[in-house]
Structures are given as structure tokens and as C-alpha cells.
Amino acid sequence: MHNQKDESDCVSTEHIDQDIEAGKNAADKVCQYVDWLLSTVNPNPPHEDVWIRPAVHPCQKHHEGILDFELDNDYADLLNMVQRHTNCSTNYCLRNKGNESELKCRFNFPHEHCAKTRLEFEEIHSKGDKVQYKARVVTERNDSRLNNNQQLQLQGWRANCDIQVVIDHYSCVEYLTKYAAKGEPRSPMLKKTFNYIVDSVHGNGDSHKAIKKVVMKTIGERDYAAQETMHHLLSLKLHRSSFNVIPVSLNGSRKICHNTSIENDGICTSNSLLDYYASREQYDSSPETPYAHNHVPDWLDKLEAIVQSQVEPDNELADQQATTREEWMILSDLHTPFDNSEQHLDSTHDWHQDRHQYTDQQIGEMPTWIKSKKEQVNTTYQEYEIVDVNSFSEMQQLAYNIVKS
């Protein structure tokens, strides 16, 4: 029994050792990624008395005007001018945390120097009794006042930048909650209104009436941030997307060309997106390529399964699709001589053949034909007999007054 217990302990210890080693490797990869993405190392920190303040502020320079040999000095100037949290004050960052009486910076400045990027794990509060932890990245640092930065972003933006790394779902939830719950700057209207009501109400006044006045006076529009205000003033969109949605008609309709010629085989319509997709370049149905074998090794079986799973639509579905045709299509099918009693509603009209009945000049004049005909017609107005309003009956007078008003 003693030997069996020792063997089971060795097996469990081996799994633990493997988990520990995998955790160390994962932490090393995270630290390498953080060092590649951002930095808190100042190549020329001001406390070493080597850096000289430039005569021209780096934010006034354009990135394209900086020469290659000046990039390192420009990066150091930007770090020391816009990326350092130099002073802490009660008007900005000094806060009381919890029950502590001492004021501390809400950004945790100044930070301690660190020789190498590492991960630290902090215990977090949860609903259950199980203890949970979240990871915190401590970056390599030689400047206690330097904010996180990325060189390419900083030199391109030419102003203060903030960059953070999200390495677990706790950090992601915390980041999203922070910005989703972040409000606009507090308006002083409530404080001013409250002071006004307190000063105007006497000692024996009704408190409910005073509170009602405060609430009624504070109802109004919210505060607008500077960025949102500038967007409204410049008539810019408050949100946009990099994707453009193009509606594609699937009923087979085509675009009519206004300028056509006989050299174009008499075709007066152009291809739609559906036509271009139907005439696209199609590849061989059996791509024997290394990419297909590596990523879709069983593509042929999947394709056959899809083909076999397809069924013919029933007549009810076909009739339903037929009723979705637009009105102008149905009317175009009825464009036949009236003496043709055998014309069927489902017949189609050959528009390309109909085009040969008109010349190129007539087709070119078609878009403006209605407008030109309206201008040529002389409209005559019929003269009506003048009616005496005083001769109206009571009901006619009532109707006349309603229309006149």
C-alpha cells in the first residue's frame, strides 16, 4: 500500500510540474508580446540631466518633415514633453482610496522602476467562495513618471497617447465597463440651482416645494463633450463604418444604358452585380493543392453531402417566389397587341429585339422625352364664370370659409 501511494503521488506531482512549466512559458510569451507592443523605457529621461528641452515643441512638427537621423531625438522629446505624468494635484488625480486618509494618485504614479517585464497576480472579489486571480502586467521601466507608449503611434499622432494590453477576460470586462460607465463632465447647474433655492426659501418654507423646484430646474439637455460639439458644428457623422452595404437585386433586372450604339450588338442594358457574379472565374472542382489538403482535407465529402442535401422546391414555394415580381415586370409582360387573346401572364418580352425598332437618336432622347413633350404643349386654361360669394347658402358659406382659412 505504501508503494502504491508513492506512485500516485509521483503521477499527480508530474501533472502539477507540467502545469507550472506551461504557465511559465505562457507568462514569458505574454511579456514578450507586451515588450513588442508598448514601452515604458525612456531613452533619455530628464532626471539624468542629459536631455535638453527643444526650442520648438515636438507637437508643432509634422511627422513627414522629420528626417531619419532625427527620429530617435524626436521620440525622446515627445516622451519628455507629452508622455510624462509630471505633477499630481487634487484637481486632477489625487484621491482618497477607501478608508485611507492619505491622498494617492488614481493612476498610481510614481511607479517603481523595474528591470524586466513580469506578471503579477492579484486576488479579485467574486460572488462564490472560490478564490480567483487576475493578471497585472508590470512593464520594464526606468522612468517613474512615464506613461505607456508605442513609438510609431506617438510619433504619428504627435500628442499624448495611452495604450493598454488586455491579457484576460477580467481586464477586458474592466476596460469596457470603465468606458461604458464614463459620463460627461459634471454640470454645475445642479449645484447652482440648489444654492439658489436654498437662499430663496425661508426657514419655515415647504421642503417638498423646494425640492420640486430643484428637480424642475435641473431638467434639460445633457453636457456635450468637446469632440461631440465639434462634430455637430462641422456637420460630421458621430459614427461611421468601414463597410459599405450595397443592395443587390436577385430578380434578374438589368440597368438600362442611355447611350447605346449598334456596335454594342444592339444591347441597351448593362450587366448587374448578379451578372458579374454569374460570369465570375470558376476554378476546377477538384483543387489538388497543398492549401486544400492542409485546411480542408475532406472537402470532397463535404461537397457531396451538400449536393445530396439539396431538394427541389415545392410548387407552393415556386408560386410564392413568382408573386414577388415587381409591378413593372408584370406590366411589361402585358405589352402585346390587344388582338392577341392567347397572351399568357407568365410570358416574357424580348427587350433586346424590341430595341431594333428605334434608332440611336430616339433611344438617346428617351430619358428627356416626357420633359420635352411637356414643354412643347401649350396649356390652355378654361375660363370659369365669376361666382358671387354673397349668393352662397349657409352650408356653402361654411365650406367656403373653411377652405379660405
C-alpha positions in Angstrom: 0.0 0.0 0.0 2.9 2.4 0.8 4.4 1.8 -2.7 1.1 2.4 -4.5 0.6 5.7 -2.6 4.1 6.9 -3.6 3.5 6.1 -7.3 0.2 8.0 -7.3 1.9 11.0 -5.6 4.5 11.0 -8.3 1.9 11.0 -11.0 0.0 13.9 -9.5 3.2 15.8 -9.0 4.2 15.3 -12.6 1.0 16.8 -13.8 1.5 19.8 -11.5 5.0 20.3 -12.7 3.8 20.2 -16.3 1.1 22.9 -15.5 3.7 25.0 -13.8 6.1 24.8 -16.7 3.2 25.6 -19.2 2.3 28.6 -17.0 5.8 29.9 -17.0 6.0 29.6 -20.8 2.7 31.4 -21.2 3.8 34.2 -18.9 7.1 34.6 -21.0 5.1 34.8 -24.2 2.8 37.5 -22.7 5.8 39.5 -21.5 7.5 39.2 -24.9 4.3 40.4 -26.6 3.9 43.4 -24.2 7.6 44.4 -24.8 7.0 44.3 -28.5 3.7 46.3 -28.4 4.5 49.1 -25.9 7.2 50.5 -23.7 7.8 52.4 -20.5 11.5 52.8 -21.0 12.7 56.4 -21.6 15.9 56.5 -23.7 16.7 60.0 -22.4 15.0 60.6 -19.0 15.0 64.1 -17.8 16.2 63.2 -14.2 19.6 62.3 -15.6 20.2 65.9 -16.7 21.2 64.9 -20.2 18.0 65.7 -22.1 17.7 69.3 -23.4 14.3 70.9 -23.9 13.9 71.6 -27.6 13.3 75.2 -28.8 10.3 74.1 -30.9 7.7 72.0 -29.3 7.6 68.5 -30.9 3.8 68.7 -31.3 4.2 71.6 -33.7 6.3 69.5 -36.0 4.9 67.2 -38.8 5.9 63.6 -38.9 6.8 63.8 -42.6 9.1 66.7 -42.0 11.3 64.7 -39.6 14.5 63.2 -41.1 15.5 59.7 -40.4 18.5 60.6 -38.2 16.2 62.8 -36.1 13.7 60.1 -35.2 15.4 59.0 -32.0 15.7 62.5 -30.7 12.2 63.3 -31.7 10.9 60.2 -29.9 12.7 61.3 -26.7 11.4 64.8 -27.0 7.8 63.6 -27.3 8.2 61.3 -24.3 9.5 64.0 -22.1 7.1 66.7 -23.3 3.7 64.9 -23.6 4.0 61.3 -22.1 5.1 62.1 -18.5 2.8 62.5 -15.6 4.9 65.2 -14.0 2.6 66.6 -11.3 -0.1 65.2 -9.2 -2.8 67.5 -7.9 -6.2 67.3 -6.1 -7.8 68.9 -9.1 -6.9 66.0 -11.4 -5.6 62.8 -10.0 -5.2 62.8 -6.2 -8.0 60.8 -4.5 -8.7 59.1 -1.2 -8.9 55.4 -1.8 -11.2 53.5 0.5 -10.8 54.5 4.2 -7.3 55.8 3.7 -6.7 59.4 4.8 -3.6 59.9 2.6 -4.2 61.1 -0.9 -2.9 58.9 -3.7 -2.7 59.3 -7.5 -5.5 57.4 -9.2 -3.1 56.5 -12.0 -0.6 55.0 -9.4 2.1 57.4 -10.2 5.0 57.4 -9.5 5.7 53.8 -10.4 8.6 51.8 -9.2 11.5 51.0 -11.6 11.5 47.5 -13.0 14.4 45.8 -14.7 12.3 43.3 -16.6 8.7 42.9 -17.6 6.8 40.4 -15.4 3.3 39.3 -14.5 1.8 39.8 -11.0 -1.4 38.1 -9.9 -4.0 39.9 -7.7 -6.9 38.3 -5.8 -10.2 39.6 -7.0 -13.6 39.6 -5.3 -16.2 37.2 -6.7 -19.7 36.0 -5.7 -18.7 32.5 -4.9 -16.3 31.2 -2.2 -13.7 30.2 -4.8 -10.6 32.4 -4.8 -9.9 33.9 -8.2 -7.0 35.9 -9.5 -6.3 38.4 -12.3 -3.0 39.1 -14.0 -1.4 42.5 -14.0 1.5 43.4 -16.3 4.4 45.2 -14.7 6.5 46.6 -17.6 10.2 47.3 -17.7 10.7 50.8 -16.5 13.4 53.4 -15.9 11.2 56.4 -15.5 8.7 56.5 -12.7 6.6 59.2 -14.3 6.4 57.8 -17.9 3.1 56.6 -19.3 2.7 53.6 -21.5 3.5 54.4 -25.1 4.1 53.0 -28.6 6.8 54.8 -30.7 5.1 54.5 -34.1 1.7 55.7 -32.6 3.3 58.5 -30.6 5.4 59.9 -33.4 2.4 59.7 -35.8 -0.2 61.3 -33.5 2.2 63.9 -32.1 0.3 64.2 -28.8 -0.4 62.3 -25.7 -1.3 58.6 -26.3 -2.4 55.9 -23.9 -2.1 52.2 -24.8 -3.0 49.2 -22.6 -2.8 45.5 -23.0 -5.8 43.2 -22.4 -4.5 39.8 -21.5 -7.5 38.1 -19.8 -11.3 38.5 -19.8 -11.2 40.3 -16.4 -9.1 43.1 -17.9 -11.5 43.2 -20.9 -14.6 43.5 -18.7 -12.9 46.1 -16.6 -11.9 48.2 -19.6 -15.3 48.0 -21.3 -17.2 48.8 -18.0 -14.9 51.8 -17.4 -15.6 53.5 -20.7 -19.3 52.4 -20.9 -20.0 53.9 -17.5 -17.8 57.0 -18.1 -20.1 60.1 -18.1 -19.6 63.6 -19.4 -18.1 66.3 -17.2 -20.4 67.1 -14.4 -22.5 70.2 -15.0 -22.5 72.9 -12.2 -26.2 73.6 -12.9 -27.4 71.3 -10.1 -25.2 73.0 -7.5 -26.1 76.5 -8.6 -29.8 75.7 -8.7 -29.7 74.1 -5.3 -27.9 77.1 -3.8 -30.4 79.4 -5.4 -33.4 77.5 -4.0 -31.8 77.3 -0.5 -31.2 81.1 -0.5 -34.7 82.0 -1.7 -36.6 79.6 0.6 -37.3 80.9 4.1 -36.7 78.8 7.2 -40.4 78.0 7.5 -40.8 77.2 3.8 -42.2 73.9 2.4 -39.3 71.4 1.8 -41.3 69.5 -0.8 -41.8 72.6 -2.8 -38.1 73.5 -2.7 -37.1 70.0 -3.9 -39.7 70.2 -6.7 -38.2 73.5 -7.8 -34.7 72.0 -7.8 -35.8 69.0 -9.9 -37.7 71.1 -12.4 -34.8 73.5 -12.9 -32.3 70.7 -13.5 -34.2 69.0 -16.2 -32.5 69.9 -19.5 -30.1 68.6 -22.1 -27.0 66.7 -21.0 -23.5 68.1 -21.3 -21.7 67.7 -24.6 -18.1 66.8 -24.8 -15.7 68.9 -26.9 -15.3 66.2 -29.6 -19.0 65.8 -30.0 -19.6 69.5 -30.1 -17.0 69.9 -32.9 -18.6 67.1 -34.9 -22.0 68.8 -34.7 -20.5 72.2 -35.7 -18.7 70.7 -38.7 -21.7 68.5 -39.7 -19.6 65.4 -39.3 -21.1 62.0 -38.6 -20.9 60.8 -35.0 -20.2 57.2 -36.1 -19.2 55.5 -39.3 -18.3 52.1 -40.6 -15.5 50.9 -42.9 -18.0 48.6 -44.6 -20.4 49.7 -47.4 -23.6 47.8 -47.9 -24.8 47.5 -51.5 -28.3 46.1 -52.1 -28.2 43.5 -54.9 -31.4 42.7 -56.8 -31.9 38.9 -57.3 -34.9 39.2 -59.7 -32.8 39.4 -62.9 -33.3 43.1 -63.6 -30.6 45.0 -65.5 -29.6 48.6 -65.8 -30.7 50.5 -68.9 -27.9 52.3 -70.9 -28.9 55.8 -72.1 -26.2 56.0 -74.7 -26.1 52.9 -76.9 -24.9 52.1 -80.4 -25.3 49.4 -82.9 -21.6 48.4 -82.4 -22.6 47.1 -79.0 -24.6 44.3 -80.6 -27.8 46.2 -80.1 -27.7 45.6 -76.3 -29.2 48.5 -74.4 -28.7 47.1 -70.9 -25.6 46.6 -68.8 -24.6 43.8 -66.5 -25.8 43.9 -62.9 -23.7 42.6 -59.9 -25.6 39.4 -60.2 -24.5 39.0 -63.8 -20.9 39.7 -62.9 -21.1 37.1 -60.1 -22.6 34.5 -62.5 -19.8 35.1 -65.1 -17.0 35.0 -62.5 -13.9 32.9 -63.0 -14.6 29.5 -61.6 -11.9 27.1 -60.5 -11.6 23.4 -61.0 -14.0 21.4 -58.9 -11.1 19.2 -57.7 -8.3 21.5 -56.4 -5.4 19.3 -55.7 -3.4 21.9 -53.9 -1.4 21.8 -50.7 -3.6 24.5 -49.2 -6.7 22.4 -49.8 -5.2 19.3 -48.3 -4.0 21.2 -45.2 -7.0 23.3 -44.5 -9.9 21.3 -46.0 -8.8 17.7 -46.2 -12.3 16.2 -46.6 -13.7 18.9 -48.9 -15.0 16.4 -51.5 -17.1 14.5 -48.9 -18.5 17.8 -47.6 -19.3 19.0 -51.1 -21.1 15.7 -51.9 -23.1 15.9 -48.7 -24.2 19.5 -49.5 -25.3 18.5 -53.0 -27.2 15.5 -51.8 -28.9 17.5 -49.1 -30.4 19.9 -51.6 -34.0 19.2 -52.6 -36.2 20.6 -55.3 -38.5 23.4 -54.1 -42.2 22.5 -54.0 -44.7 24.2 -56.2 -46.1 26.3 -53.3 -42.6 27.9 -52.8 -42.2 28.5 -56.5 -45.6 30.2 -56.7 -44.7 32.3 -53.7 -41.5 33.4 -55.4 -43.4 34.2 -58.6 -45.6 36.6 -56.8 -42.7 38.6 -55.5 -42.1 40.1 -59.0 -42.3 43.8 -59.2 -45.3 45.5 -60.9 -43.3 46.9 -63.8 -42.2 43.4 -64.7 -45.8 42.1 -64.8 -46.9 45.1 -66.9 -44.1 44.6 -69.3 -45.3 41.0 -70.0 -48.7 42.5 -71.0 -47.1 44.8 -73.6 -48.6 43.0 -76.6 -51.3 43.9 -79.2 -54.8 43.8 -77.9 -56.0 41.3 -80.6 -53.7 38.6 -79.2 -56.0 36.7 -77.0 -53.6 33.9 -76.4 -51.1 36.0 -74.5 -50.2 34.4 -71.1 -49.3 36.3 -67.9 -46.1 34.2 -67.5 -44.7 35.0 -70.9 -41.6 37.3 -71.1 -40.8 40.0 -73.6 -37.6 40.2 -75.6 -36.4 43.7 -74.8 -33.3 43.3 -77.0 -35.3 42.6 -80.1 -37.6 45.5 -79.3 -34.6 47.8 -79.3 -34.1 47.4 -83.1 -37.4 49.3 -83.7 -35.8 52.6 -82.6 -32.8 54.5 -83.9 -29.9 55.5 -81.8 -31.1 59.1 -81.7 -34.6 58.1 -80.5 -33.0 55.9 -77.7 -30.8 58.9 -76.7 -33.9 61.1 -76.5 -35.9 58.7 -74.4 -34.7 59.9 -70.9 -35.8 63.5 -71.7 -38.8 62.7 -73.9 -41.5 63.4 -71.4 -40.0 66.6 -70.3 -39.5 67.9 -73.8 -43.1 67.0 -74.7 -44.4 68.9 -71.7 -42.5 72.0 -72.8 -43.9 71.7 -76.4 -47.6 71.5 -75.3 -49.3 74.9 -74.8 -51.6 74.5 -71.8 -54.9 76.3 -72.1 -56.9 77.2 -69.1 -60.7 77.2 -69.1 -62.3 80.4 -68.1 -64.9 80.0 -65.4 -67.8 82.3 -64.6 -67.3 84.5 -61.6 -69.5 83.4 -58.7 -70.9 85.9 -56.2 -69.9 84.8 -52.7 -72.9 86.6 -51.2 -75.2 84.2 -53.1 -73.9 81.1 -51.2 -76.2 79.2 -48.9 -75.4 78.7 -45.2 -73.7 75.4 -45.9 -71.8 76.7 -48.9 -70.7 79.7 -46.9 -69.4 77.4 -44.2 -67.5 75.3 -46.6 -66.1 78.4 -48.3 -64.8 79.8 -45.0 -63.1 76.5 -44.2 -61.3 76.4 -47.5 -60.4 80.1 -47.4 -58.9 79.8 -43.8 
